[in-house]
Amino acid sequence: AVVDVVFSNSTENASEILRGIRDNAERYGVPVVGGHITTDAEHPSLAVFILGKAKNLLTSFGAQEGDDLVFIYNPNGKFVSGFNFWDSSSTLEGREAVRHLEEISSLADDGTADTAKDVSMAGLIGSVLMLLESSGKGADINVESIPRPFEAPLGEWLLAFPSYGFILSLRPG
């Protein structure tokens, strides 16, 4: 279930944000159960809270020495002009979008993974660093071996915020 808090500077902007929340909640089959809206905010912002059930959790603090860091993303997308955002989700149909997320949870359910981090506004490298810091670990990263869409320059890709991107810390073997 989703609860949102929208602080907008106009009714029109708030309506557009709420439409996006509604459309994506429908795509992923998740109900929006409440929230709060303000339309006279000096600094527009959005907070979204999601509650659900999981058979096995993926923490962001369980990486172990000797683990392999694995980056999972959807290469079928494009950079959004003016932002360092890799959009690989907006063109997916609902069932396909859900399937992508189910792939991650299935790795937790079968015991393959217990540690993961979504790639956030910090980009790939920043998100890896957050996972490592919360786990109290370090890593050697060969940036040349990081998978990326063929058209993405390496520097831009390392800082990108993909709409679907996860780092998993997997035990070898």
C-alpha positions as a Markdown table, in Angstrom:
| # | Residue | x | y | z |
|---|---|---|---|---|
| 1 | Ala | 0.0 | 0.0 | 0.0 |
| 2 | Val | 1.2 | 3.5 | -0.8 |
| 3 | Val | 0.7 | 6.7 | 1.3 |
| 4 | Asp | 2.0 | 10.0 | -0.2 |
| 5 | Val | 2.7 | 13.5 | 1.0 |
| 6 | Val | 2.7 | 16.2 | -1.8 |
| 7 | Phe | 3.9 | 19.7 | -1.2 |
| 8 | Ser | 3.3 | 21.7 | -4.4 |
| 9 | Asn | 3.3 | 25.3 | -5.4 |
| 10 | Ser | 0.0 | 25.0 | -7.4 |
| 11 | Thr | -3.1 | 22.9 | -7.8 |
| 12 | Glu | -2.0 | 22.1 | -11.4 |
| 13 | Asn | 1.4 | 20.7 | -10.4 |
| 14 | Ala | -0.2 | 18.7 | -7.5 |
| 15 | Ser | -2.7 | 17.2 | -9.9 |
| 16 | Glu | 0.1 | 16.2 | -12.3 |
| 17 | Ile | 2.1 | 14.6 | -9.5 |
| 18 | Leu | -1.0 | 12.8 | -8.1 |
| 19 | Arg | -1.8 | 11.5 | -11.6 |
| 20 | Gly | 1.7 | 10.0 | -11.9 |
| 21 | Ile | 1.4 | 8.4 | -8.5 |
| 22 | Arg | -2.0 | 6.9 | -9.4 |
| 23 | Asp | -0.9 | 5.7 | -12.8 |
| 24 | Asn | 2.1 | 4.0 | -11.5 |
| 25 | Ala | 0.3 | 2.5 | -8.5 |
| 26 | Glu | -2.2 | 1.0 | -11.0 |
| 27 | Arg | 0.7 | -0.3 | -13.2 |
| 28 | Tyr | 2.3 | -2.1 | -10.3 |
| 29 | Gly | -1.0 | -3.2 | -8.7 |
| 30 | Val | -0.4 | -1.3 | -5.4 |
| 31 | Pro | -3.2 | 0.6 | -3.8 |
| 32 | Val | -2.8 | 4.2 | -2.7 |
| 33 | Val | -4.5 | 4.3 | 0.7 |
| 34 | Gly | -4.0 | 7.9 | 1.8 |
| 35 | Gly | -1.9 | 10.9 | 1.9 |
| 36 | His | -1.7 | 14.7 | 2.3 |
| 37 | Ile | -1.6 | 17.5 | -0.2 |
| 38 | Thr | -0.5 | 21.1 | 0.2 |
| 39 | Thr | -0.7 | 23.4 | -2.8 |
| 40 | Asp | 1.0 | 26.6 | -1.5 |
| 41 | Ala | 4.4 | 25.2 | -0.6 |
| 42 | Glu | 7.4 | 27.5 | -1.1 |
| 43 | His | 9.6 | 24.4 | -1.8 |
| 44 | Pro | 7.8 | 21.7 | -3.7 |
| 45 | Ser | 8.6 | 18.1 | -2.5 |
| 46 | Leu | 7.2 | 14.6 | -2.5 |
| 47 | Ala | 7.4 | 11.8 | 0.0 |
| 48 | Val | 6.1 | 8.3 | -0.7 |
| 49 | Phe | 5.8 | 5.6 | 1.9 |
| 50 | Ile | 5.2 | 2.0 | 0.8 |
| 51 | Leu | 4.2 | -0.9 | 3.1 |
| 52 | Gly | 4.1 | -4.5 | 2.0 |
| 53 | Lys | 5.0 | -8.1 | 2.9 |
| 54 | Ala | 8.0 | -10.0 | 1.9 |
| 55 | Lys | 9.0 | -13.6 | 2.4 |
| 56 | Asn | 12.6 | -12.7 | 2.8 |
| 57 | Leu | 14.0 | -9.2 | 3.2 |
| 58 | Leu | 16.9 | -7.7 | 1.4 |
| 59 | Thr | 18.8 | -5.4 | 3.7 |
| 60 | Ser | 21.3 | -2.7 | 2.6 |
| 61 | Phe | 23.8 | -3.6 | 5.4 |
| 62 | Gly | 24.6 | -7.3 | 5.0 |
| 63 | Ala | 27.4 | -7.3 | 2.5 |
| 64 | Gln | 30.2 | -9.7 | 3.5 |
| 65 | Glu | 33.9 | -9.8 | 2.7 |
| 66 | Gly | 34.4 | -11.8 | -0.5 |
| 67 | Asp | 30.9 | -11.1 | -1.9 |
| 68 | Asp | 30.5 | -10.2 | -5.6 |
| 69 | Leu | 28.7 | -6.9 | -6.3 |
| 70 | Val | 26.2 | -7.4 | -9.1 |
| 71 | Phe | 24.4 | -4.6 | -10.9 |
| 72 | Ile | 21.0 | -5.4 | -12.3 |
| 73 | Tyr | 19.3 | -2.9 | -14.6 |
| 74 | Asn | 17.2 | -2.6 | -17.7 |
| 75 | Pro | 19.4 | -1.4 | -20.7 |
| 76 | Asn | 16.3 | -0.7 | -22.8 |
| 77 | Gly | 15.7 | 3.0 | -22.1 |
| 78 | Lys | 16.9 | 6.5 | -22.7 |
| 79 | Phe | 18.3 | 9.5 | -20.8 |
| 80 | Val | 15.8 | 12.1 | -19.9 |
| 81 | Ser | 16.9 | 15.4 | -21.4 |
| 82 | Gly | 18.1 | 17.9 | -18.8 |
| 83 | Phe | 18.4 | 15.2 | -16.1 |
| 84 | Asn | 20.8 | 12.4 | -15.4 |
| 85 | Phe | 17.9 | 10.0 | -15.3 |
| 86 | Trp | 17.8 | 6.7 | -17.2 |
| 87 | Asp | 14.2 | 5.9 | -18.0 |
| 88 | Ser | 13.7 | 2.3 | -18.7 |
| 89 | Ser | 10.3 | 1.8 | -17.0 |
| 90 | Ser | 7.8 | 4.3 | -18.5 |
| 91 | Thr | 7.4 | 2.2 | -21.7 |
| 92 | Leu | 6.9 | -1.1 | -19.9 |
| 93 | Glu | 3.4 | -2.5 | -19.6 |
| 94 | Gly | 2.2 | -3.2 | -16.1 |
| 95 | Arg | 2.9 | -6.9 | -16.0 |
| 96 | Glu | 6.4 | -6.5 | -17.4 |
| 97 | Ala | 7.2 | -3.8 | -14.9 |
| 98 | Val | 6.0 | -6.0 | -12.1 |
| 99 | Arg | 8.0 | -9.0 | -13.5 |
| 100 | His | 11.2 | -6.9 | -13.3 |
| 101 | Leu | 10.7 | -6.3 | -9.6 |
| 102 | Glu | 9.7 | -9.9 | -9.0 |
| 103 | Glu | 13.1 | -11.0 | -10.3 |
| 104 | Ile | 14.8 | -9.1 | -7.4 |
| 105 | Ser | 12.4 | -10.5 | -4.8 |
| 106 | Ser | 12.8 | -14.1 | -6.1 |
| 107 | Leu | 16.6 | -13.8 | -5.5 |
| 108 | Ala | 15.8 | -13.1 | -1.9 |
| 109 | Asp | 13.2 | -15.8 | -1.7 |
| 110 | Asp | 15.5 | -18.5 | -3.0 |
| 111 | Gly | 18.3 | -17.4 | -0.7 |
| 112 | Thr | 20.6 | -16.2 | -3.5 |
| 113 | Ala | 20.6 | -12.7 | -2.1 |
| 114 | Asp | 20.2 | -11.1 | 1.3 |
| 115 | Thr | 21.7 | -7.7 | 0.6 |
| 116 | Ala | 20.7 | -5.1 | -2.0 |
| 117 | Lys | 20.5 | -1.4 | -2.7 |
| 118 | Asp | 18.4 | 0.4 | -5.3 |
| 119 | Val | 20.5 | 2.8 | -7.4 |
| 120 | Ser | 19.3 | 6.2 | -6.3 |
| 121 | Met | 20.1 | 9.9 | -7.0 |
| 122 | Ala | 23.6 | 9.2 | -5.8 |
| 123 | Gly | 24.2 | 7.2 | -9.0 |
| 124 | Leu | 25.7 | 3.7 | -9.3 |
| 125 | Ile | 29.0 | 4.4 | -7.6 |
| 126 | Gly | 27.4 | 6.5 | -4.8 |
| 127 | Ser | 24.8 | 3.8 | -4.2 |
| 128 | Val | 27.5 | 1.2 | -4.0 |
| 129 | Leu | 29.3 | 3.3 | -1.5 |
| 130 | Met | 26.1 | 3.6 | 0.6 |
| 131 | Leu | 25.7 | -0.2 | 0.6 |
| 132 | Leu | 29.4 | -0.7 | 1.5 |
| 133 | Glu | 29.4 | 1.9 | 4.3 |
| 134 | Ser | 26.2 | 0.5 | 6.0 |
| 135 | Ser | 27.8 | -2.9 | 5.8 |
| 136 | Gly | 31.2 | -1.7 | 7.1 |
| 137 | Lys | 33.0 | -3.1 | 4.1 |
| 138 | Gly | 35.1 | -1.8 | 1.2 |
| 139 | Ala | 35.5 | -2.9 | -2.4 |
| 140 | Asp | 37.7 | -2.8 | -5.5 |
| 141 | Ile | 35.5 | -1.7 | -8.4 |
| 142 | Asn | 36.6 | -2.1 | -12.0 |
| 143 | Val | 34.5 | 0.7 | -13.6 |
| 144 | Glu | 35.3 | -0.5 | -17.1 |
| 145 | Ser | 33.5 | -3.8 | -16.4 |
| 146 | Ile | 30.3 | -2.2 | -15.3 |
| 147 | Pro | 27.5 | -3.0 | -17.8 |
| 148 | Arg | 25.9 | 0.0 | -19.4 |
| 149 | Pro | 23.7 | 0.8 | -22.4 |
| 150 | Phe | 25.8 | 1.0 | -25.5 |
| 151 | Glu | 25.1 | 4.7 | -26.0 |
| 152 | Ala | 25.8 | 5.8 | -22.4 |
| 153 | Pro | 29.2 | 7.5 | -21.8 |
| 154 | Leu | 30.8 | 5.8 | -18.8 |
| 155 | Gly | 31.1 | 9.0 | -16.7 |
| 156 | Glu | 27.5 | 9.9 | -17.3 |
| 157 | Trp | 26.3 | 6.3 | -16.6 |
| 158 | Leu | 28.2 | 6.1 | -13.3 |
| 159 | Leu | 26.3 | 9.1 | -12.0 |
| 160 | Ala | 22.9 | 8.2 | -13.6 |
| 161 | Phe | 19.7 | 7.5 | -11.7 |
| 162 | Pro | 18.1 | 4.5 | -13.4 |
| 163 | Ser | 14.4 | 4.0 | -13.0 |
| 164 | Tyr | 15.2 | 0.3 | -12.5 |
| 165 | Gly | 18.6 | -0.4 | -11.1 |
| 166 | Phe | 19.8 | -2.5 | -8.2 |
| 167 | Ile | 23.1 | -3.5 | -6.7 |
| 168 | Leu | 23.2 | -6.9 | -5.0 |
| 169 | Ser | 26.0 | -8.3 | -2.8 |
| 170 | Leu | 26.1 | -12.0 | -3.5 |
| 171 | Arg | 28.1 | -14.8 | -1.8 |
| 172 | Pro | 30.4 | -16.6 | -4.3 |
| 173 | Gly | 29.4 | -20.1 | -5.4 |
